[in-house]
Amino acid sequence: MIGSKRRSRSTTNVWPGYVDALSALLMLVIFMLLVYVVSQLYLSQTLSDRNFELARLNERLNEISQLLGLEQSKNEALAQQMTETQDRSEELQQRLEVTRNQLMQQTATAEAQSERLANLSDEVSEKDELSASQQSMIMRLSNQIASLQAQLSQITAALKLQKEMTAEKEGELENVSRRLNTLLAERVNQLEQYQSEFFSRLRDILAANENIRVVGDRFLLPSELLFASGSAQLGQDGKRELDKLAQVLLDVVDSIPDDIDWILRIDGHTDLIPINTPQFPSNWELSTARAVAVVRYLAEQGVPERRMVAAGFGEFFPVASGTSPDALQKNRRIELKLTDR
């Protein structure tokens, strides 16, 4: 009896504790699942709204681009028509001027003859007799003078009308030129906006690399970051930096309308120390080959080839003066600039 009482006192029931713990854990899991589902629904709705807005904005940009392209085509046709009209007007005006000068010469000749005939008439009148042939000559010359004067009046009126028409056409052409300049300015402003976006995003991404410098609207990458000394072969570190550049550029390219004629300039520069190897006889060849290597790599990453240009400037456009190691290092660089063609 004593042993059984001890066994009953020492035996405890632990199942209620386990059940409570499992219930609490299950409620926690259910709560986390609810939070996850709600957050996914909210995120899906947000992404859907953003995609809808982006699609609407892209559609609007396409409509604006088409309208601008149509307007530009009309303006170009009108400008061509104005040019042709102005050319014809100038030609006609020249011909009228020549005709007018000829008529003035003929009128002057006729008037001179009329003065001589008047003198002759006076002389003859003094004798109180004129021959029939002389009277006929006087009448014929008088008629010629009157006809020439009438033609001269018509030519003068035609010249005046032509000048008025030319002035009107010049006014229309000036209006067309102003409209074209306005459209061009709008395109330049749009390109500047995309330049600013590209510049800002690229600066944020490449800011961690203290060797990359920003000068005005250009990014300056040191050659040592991309190439080994005297080489135009891209290294792994350089490829990683160019991958960042390509990603930013592709994101910006997707939002630039097709009718904006933009390019990415890649300029190669060297220091003033000359190079003379079988592969690179001068700094021109080295700087050009490095710029071309960057262009080829960006093209492999998907950047449109027709939107890039490579140029080599050798040692002729330094950004630092002197021959110190720091100045030489700054002048060995690759410059990147988003601009118009």
DOSE-987785 format. One record per residue (C-alpha): residue number from 1; x, y, z; residue in three letters. Coordinates in Angstrom, 2 decimals, decimal comma. Example, Ala and Ser with C-alpha at 12.3 -4.5 7.8 and 13.67 -1.06 7.14 Angstrom:
! residues 2
- k;east;north;up;r
- 1;12,30;-4,50;7,80;ALA $
- 2;13,67;-1,06;7,14;SER $
***
This chain:
! residues 341
- k;east;north;up;r
- 1;0,00;0,00;0,00;MET $
- 2;2,77;2,39;0,88;ILE $
- 3;4,58;1,60;-2,44;GLY $
- 4;1,45;2,10;-4,53;SER $
- 5;0,76;5,48;-2,91;LYS $
- 6;4,29;6,60;-3,67;ARG $
- 7;3,91;5,55;-7,32;ARG $
- 8;0,66;7,45;-7,68;SER $
- 9;2,15;10,62;-6,23;ARG $
- 10;5,27;10,44;-8,44;SER $
- 11;3,27;9,98;-11,71;THR $
- 12;2,38;13,34;-13,37;THR $
- 13;0,33;14,00;-16,54;ASN $
- 14;2,33;16,15;-19,07;VAL $
- 15;-0,05;15,93;-22,05;TRP $
- 16;-1,98;19,15;-21,33;PRO $
- 17;1,27;21,12;-21,52;GLY $
- 18;2,15;19,56;-24,87;TYR $
- 19;-1,32;20,30;-26,23;VAL $
- 20;-1,10;23,95;-25,16;ASP $
- 21;2,33;24,35;-26,75;ALA $
- 22;1,20;22,76;-30,04;LEU $
- 23;-1,93;24,94;-30,10;SER $
- 24;0,13;28,09;-29,60;ALA $
- 25;2,56;27,01;-32,34;LEU $
- 26;-0,30;26,23;-34,73;LEU $
- 27;-1,91;29,63;-34,10;MET $
- 28;1,44;31,32;-34,76;LEU $
- 29;1,87;29,46;-38,04;VAL $
- 30;-1,67;30,34;-39,13;ILE $
- 31;-1,07;34,00;-38,26;PHE $
- 32;2,16;34,08;-40,27;MET $
- 33;0,39;32,47;-43,25;LEU $
- 34;-2,37;35,08;-43,09;LEU $
- 35;0,19;37,90;-42,99;VAL $
- 36;2,03;36,37;-45,96;TYR $
- 37;-1,16;35,95;-48,01;VAL $
- 38;-2,31;39,51;-47,29;VAL $
- 39;1,09;40,95;-48,16;SER $
- 40;1,20;38,96;-51,42;GLN $
- 41;-2,26;40,20;-52,38;LEU $
- 42;-1,28;43,80;-51,64;TYR $
- 43;2,00;43,44;-53,56;LEU $
- 44;0,24;41,85;-56,54;SER $
- 45;-2,30;44,66;-56,64;GLN $
- 46;0,47;47,28;-56,44;THR $
- 47;2,47;45,65;-59,23;LEU $
- 48;-0,65;45,33;-61,37;SER $
- 49;-1,46;49,01;-60,93;ASP $
- 50;2,11;49,99;-61,74;ARG $
- 51;2,22;47,84;-64,86;ASN $
- 52;-1,08;49,31;-66,00;PHE $
- 53;0,21;52,86;-65,52;GLU $
- 54;3,45;52,03;-67,34;LEU $
- 55;1,54;50,52;-70,24;ALA $
- 56;-0,71;53,57;-70,41;ARG $
- 57;2,26;55,94;-70,34;LEU $
- 58;4,08;53,96;-73,05;ASN $
- 59;0,96;54,04;-75,21;GLU $
- 60;0,69;57,79;-74,71;ARG $
- 61;4,38;58,27;-75,57;LEU $
- 62;3,91;56,25;-78,76;ASN $
- 63;0,93;58,39;-79,76;GLU $
- 64;2,88;61,59;-79,10;ILE $
- 65;5,87;60,24;-81,07;SER $
- 66;3,63;59,38;-84,03;GLN $
- 67;1,99;62,80;-83,95;LEU $
- 68;5,36;64,54;-83,77;LEU $
- 69;6,68;62,40;-86,64;GLY $
- 70;3,63;63,25;-88,79;LEU $
- 71;3,94;66,95;-87,93;GLU $
- 72;7,65;66,90;-88,74;GLN $
- 73;6,94;65,24;-92,12;SER $
- 74;4,36;67,91;-92,94;LYS $
- 75;6,76;70,65;-91,93;ASN $
- 76;9,54;69,16;-94,05;GLU $
- 77;7,21;68,95;-97,07;ALA $
- 78;6,06;72,53;-96,54;LEU $
- 79;9,63;73,73;-96,13;ALA $
- 80;10,59;71,97;-99,38;GLN $
- 81;7,64;73,56;-101,15;GLN $
- 82;8,58;76,97;-99,76;MET $
- 83;12,15;76,52;-100,95;THR $
- 84;11,04;75,57;-104,46;GLU $
- 85;8,59;78,50;-104,55;THR $
- 86;11,28;80,90;-103,39;GLN $
- 87;13,70;79,59;-106,04;ASP $
- 88;11,08;80,08;-108,77;ARG $
- 89;10,24;83,50;-107,41;SER $
- 90;13,88;84,56;-107,45;GLU $
- 91;14,30;83,26;-111,00;GLU $
- 92;11,18;85,08;-112,19;LEU $
- 93;12,27;88,24;-110,43;GLN $
- 94;15,68;88,07;-112,12;GLN $
- 95;14,04;87,59;-115,52;ARG $
- 96;11,69;90,51;-114,88;LEU $
- 97;14,63;92,68;-113,83;GLU $
- 98;16,47;91,79;-117,06;VAL $
- 99;13,38;92,52;-119,14;THR $
- 100;12,83;95,78;-117,31;ARG $
- 101;16,43;96,86;-117,93;ASN $
- 102;16,13;96,00;-121,62;GLN $
- 103;12,90;97,96;-121,90;LEU $
- 104;14,44;100,91;-120,09;MET $
- 105;17,36;100,85;-122,53;GLN $
- 106;14,98;100,66;-125,48;GLN $
- 107;12,87;103,47;-124,01;THR $
- 108;15,96;105,61;-123,50;ALA $
- 109;17,03;104,94;-127,09;THR $
- 110;13,57;105,77;-128,37;ALA $
- 111;13,43;108,92;-126,28;GLU $
- 112;16,84;109,97;-127,62;ALA $
- 113;15,61;109,41;-131,14;GLN $
- 114;12,43;111,34;-130,28;SER $
- 115;14,61;114,35;-129,12;GLU $
- 116;16,51;114,19;-132,34;ARG $
- 117;13,26;114,04;-134,31;LEU $
- 118;11,91;116,91;-132,30;ALA $
- 119;14,93;118,94;-133,26;ASN $
- 120;14,51;117,85;-136,83;LEU $
- 121;10,83;118,72;-136,65;SER $
- 122;11,69;122,13;-135,29;ASP $
- 123;14,16;122,67;-138,07;GLU $
- 124;11,69;121,52;-140,63;VAL $
- 125;8,90;123,55;-139,10;SER $
- 126;11,07;126,54;-139,50;GLU $
- 127;10,92;125,81;-143,18;LYS $
- 128;7,17;125,17;-142,79;ASP $
- 129;7,30;121,84;-144,54;GLU $
- 130;7,67;118,12;-143,55;LEU $
- 131;7,96;115,24;-145,90;SER $
- 132;5,49;112,36;-145,62;ALA $
- 133;8,27;109,93;-144,75;SER $
- 134;9,44;112,11;-141,90;GLN $
- 135;5,94;112,41;-140,49;GLN $
- 136;5,50;108,64;-140,73;SER $
- 137;8,81;108,06;-138,92;MET $
- 138;7,78;110,46;-136,12;ILE $
- 139;4,44;108,67;-135,65;MET $
- 140;6,07;105,24;-135,66;ARG $
- 141;8,64;106,27;-133,06;LEU $
- 142;5,98;107,90;-130,91;SER $
- 143;3,92;104,69;-130,98;ASN $
- 144;6,99;102,63;-130,07;GLN $
- 145;7,73;104,95;-127,15;ILE $
- 146;4,14;104,65;-125,88;ALA $
- 147;4,23;100,85;-126,24;SER $
- 148;7,53;100,60;-124,43;LEU $
- 149;6,26;102,83;-121,63;GLN $
- 150;3,13;100,63;-121,26;ALA $
- 151;5,28;97,49;-121,13;GLN $
- 152;7,55;99,15;-118,59;LEU $
- 153;4,53;99,97;-116,41;SER $
- 154;3,34;96,35;-116,62;GLN $
- 155;6,81;95,03;-115,71;ILE $
- 156;6,99;97,43;-112,75;THR $
- 157;3,58;96,27;-111,49;ALA $
- 158;4,59;92,63;-111,91;ALA $
- 159;7,81;93,22;-109,99;LEU $
- 160;5,89;94,89;-107,16;LYS $
- 161;3,43;91,99;-106,99;LEU $
- 162;6,29;89,49;-107,06;GLN $
- 163;8,05;91,26;-104,20;LYS $
- 164;4,84;91,17;-102,16;GLU $
- 165;4,43;87,44;-102,84;MET $
- 166;8,08;86,83;-101,96;THR $
- 167;7,69;88,70;-98,67;ALA $
- 168;4,58;86,61;-97,86;GLU $
- 169;6,38;83,34;-98,67;LYS $
- 170;9,36;84,42;-96,58;GLU $
- 171;6,99;85,07;-93,66;GLY $
- 172;5,47;81,59;-94,02;GLU $
- 173;8,92;80,05;-94,29;LEU $
- 174;9,98;81,89;-91,14;GLU $
- 175;6,95;80,49;-89,30;ASN $
- 176;7,82;76,98;-90,46;VAL $
- 177;11,41;77,47;-89,33;SER $
- 178;10,22;78,61;-85,89;ARG $
- 179;7,99;75,54;-85,58;ARG $
- 180;10,82;73,25;-86,62;LEU $
- 181;13,14;74,91;-84,12;ASN $
- 182;10,50;74,47;-81,42;THR $
- 183;10,16;70,75;-82,20;LEU $
- 184;13,93;70,41;-82,24;LEU $
- 185;14,18;72,14;-78,87;ALA $
- 186;11,54;69,79;-77,45;GLU $
- 187;13,52;66,79;-78,69;ARG $
- 188;16,70;68,18;-77,18;VAL $
- 189;14,91;68,70;-73,85;ASN $
- 190;13,63;65,11;-73,93;GLN $
- 191;17,12;63,80;-74,61;LEU $
- 192;18,47;65,93;-71,76;GLU $
- 193;15,89;64,37;-69,44;GLN $
- 194;17,01;60,87;-70,37;TYR $
- 195;20,64;61,99;-70,07;GLN $
- 196;19,90;63,22;-66,55;SER $
- 197;18,18;59,94;-65,62;GLU $
- 198;21,05;57,89;-67,05;PHE $
- 199;23,63;60,09;-65,37;PHE $
- 200;21,91;59,93;-61,96;SER $
- 201;21,33;56,18;-61,95;ARG $
- 202;24,81;55,37;-63,20;LEU $
- 203;26,39;57,68;-60,63;ARG $
- 204;24,48;55,93;-57,84;ASP $
- 205;25,55;52,49;-59,01;ILE $
- 206;29,20;53,35;-59,65;LEU $
- 207;29,59;55,60;-56,60;ALA $
- 208;31,06;52,74;-54,57;ALA $
- 209;34,14;52,73;-56,81;ASN $
- 210;36,28;55,69;-55,77;GLU $
- 211;38,41;55,39;-58,93;ASN $
- 212;35,50;56,37;-61,19;ILE $
- 213;35,23;60,14;-61,58;ARG $
- 214;32,51;62,42;-62,90;VAL $
- 215;33,50;65,47;-64,96;VAL $
- 216;30,58;67,53;-66,26;GLY $
- 217;28,27;65,16;-68,17;ASP $
- 218;30,90;62,43;-68,61;ARG $
- 219;31,98;59,39;-66,63;PHE $
- 220;35,73;58,79;-66,48;LEU $
- 221;36,85;55,19;-65,92;LEU $
- 222;40,58;54,68;-65,32;PRO $
- 223;42,21;52,41;-67,85;SER $
- 224;43,77;50,33;-65,07;GLU $
- 225;40,23;49,34;-64,00;LEU $
- 226;39,50;47,88;-67,44;LEU $
- 227;42,80;46,93;-69,05;PHE $
- 228;46,28;45,77;-68,20;ALA $
- 229;49,20;48,08;-69,03;SER $
- 230;49,71;48,39;-72,80;GLY $
- 231;46,77;46,07;-73,50;SER $
- 232;43,30;46,45;-75,04;ALA $
- 233;42,00;43,20;-73,53;GLN $
- 234;39,24;43,71;-70,94;LEU $
- 235;39,88;42,26;-67,47;GLY $
- 236;37,33;40,68;-65,15;GLN $
- 237;37,06;43,75;-62,91;ASP $
- 238;36,44;45,93;-65,92;GLY $
- 239;33,76;43,58;-67,26;LYS $
- 240;31,93;43,71;-63,93;ARG $
- 241;31,84;47,52;-64,04;GLU $
- 242;30,69;47,47;-67,66;LEU $
- 243;27,93;45,00;-66,74;ASP $
- 244;26,54;47,61;-64,35;LYS $
- 245;26,77;50,26;-67,06;LEU $
- 246;25,02;48,03;-69,61;ALA $
- 247;22,17;47,24;-67,23;GLN $
- 248;21,51;50,92;-66,52;VAL $
- 249;21,77;51,83;-70,20;LEU $
- 250;19,35;49,09;-71,27;LEU $
- 251;16,81;50,24;-68,67;ASP $
- 252;17,03;53,83;-69,93;VAL $
- 253;17,01;52,79;-73,62;VAL $
- 254;13,62;51,10;-73,22;ASP $
- 255;12,04;54,44;-72,29;SER $
- 256;13,70;56,60;-75,02;ILE $
- 257;11,41;57,10;-78,09;PRO $
- 258;12,78;55,70;-81,34;ASP $
- 259;12,71;59,08;-83,10;ASP $
- 260;15,26;60,60;-80,67;ILE $
- 261;18,63;60,18;-82,37;ASP $
- 262;20,86;59,42;-79,34;TRP $
- 263;24,25;57,73;-79,09;ILE $
- 264;26,62;56,57;-76,36;LEU $
- 265;30,11;57,95;-76,98;ARG $
- 266;33,05;55,88;-75,76;ILE $
- 267;36,31;57,83;-75,97;ASP $
- 268;39,71;56,30;-75,32;GLY $
- 269;42,58;58,41;-73,90;HIS $
- 270;46,18;57,67;-72,97;THR $
- 271;48,91;59,51;-71,09;ASP $
- 272;51,71;61,34;-72,90;LEU $
- 273;54,20;58,46;-72,66;ILE $
- 274;54,49;57,10;-76,22;PRO $
- 275;53,97;53,43;-77,07;ILE $
- 276;55,53;51,64;-80,02;ASN $
- 277;54,71;47,95;-80,32;THR $
- 278;53,83;45,79;-83,33;PRO $
- 279;50,19;45,79;-82,23;GLN $
- 280;50,02;49,48;-81,21;PHE $
- 281;52,47;51,68;-83,15;PRO $
- 282;51,22;54,80;-81,34;SER $
- 283;48,89;55,97;-78,57;ASN $
- 284;46,19;56,53;-81,18;TRP $
- 285;45,97;52,83;-81,95;GLU $
- 286;45,96;51,90;-78,26;LEU $
- 287;43,24;54,42;-77,25;SER $
- 288;41,10;53,47;-80,26;THR $
- 289;41,45;49,73;-79,63;ALA $
- 290;40,42;50,18;-75,98;ARG $
- 291;37,35;52,21;-76,96;ALA $
- 292;36,38;49,56;-79,53;VAL $
- 293;36,82;46,81;-76,93;ALA $
- 294;34,34;48,58;-74,61;VAL $
- 295;31,86;49,03;-77,48;VAL $
- 296;32,11;45,35;-78,45;ARG $
- 297;31,55;44,19;-74,87;TYR $
- 298;28,51;46,46;-74,38;LEU $
- 299;27,11;45,17;-77,69;ALA $
- 300;27,46;41,61;-76,37;GLU $
- 301;25,36;42,66;-73,36;GLN $
- 302;22,53;43,82;-75,63;GLY $
- 303;23,25;47,53;-76,15;VAL $
- 304;22,29;48,43;-79,78;PRO $
- 305;25,42;48,68;-81,93;GLU $
- 306;23,99;51,54;-84,03;ARG $
- 307;23,65;53,61;-80,82;ARG $
- 308;27,36;53,51;-79,93;MET $
- 309;30,48;55,17;-81,31;VAL $
- 310;34,12;54,54;-80,42;ALA $
- 311;36,89;57,13;-80,79;ALA $
- 312;40,56;57,25;-79,86;GLY $
- 313;42,18;60,56;-78,87;PHE $
- 314;45,61;59,33;-77,89;GLY $
- 315;47,42;61,65;-75,49;GLU $
- 316;46,12;64,93;-76,95;PHE $
- 317;43,25;65,75;-74,57;PHE $
- 318;44,56;65,36;-71,00;PRO $
- 319;42,45;66,16;-67,94;VAL $
- 320;45,50;66,65;-65,69;ALA $
- 321;48,70;68,54;-66,48;SER $
- 322;52,23;67,47;-65,60;GLY $
- 323;54,11;64,18;-65,62;THR $
- 324;53,54;63,05;-62,06;SER $
- 325;52,28;59,47;-61,56;PRO $
- 326;48,91;60,81;-60,41;ASP $
- 327;48,52;63,05;-63,50;ALA $
- 328;49,52;60,22;-65,83;LEU $
- 329;47,05;57,88;-64,13;GLN $
- 330;44,18;60,38;-64,49;LYS $
- 331;44,89;60,87;-68,21;ASN $
- 332;44,76;57,11;-68,91;ARG $
- 333;40,98;56,76;-69,06;ARG $
- 334;37,81;55,74;-70,88;ILE $
- 335;35,13;58,45;-71,09;GLU $
- 336;31,39;57,68;-71,45;LEU $
- 337;28,78;60,21;-72,55;LYS $
- 338;25,13;59,90;-73,61;LEU $
- 339;24,50;62,52;-76,28;THR $
- 340;22,79;63,15;-79,64;ASP $
- 341;24,22;62,22;-83,03;ARG $
***
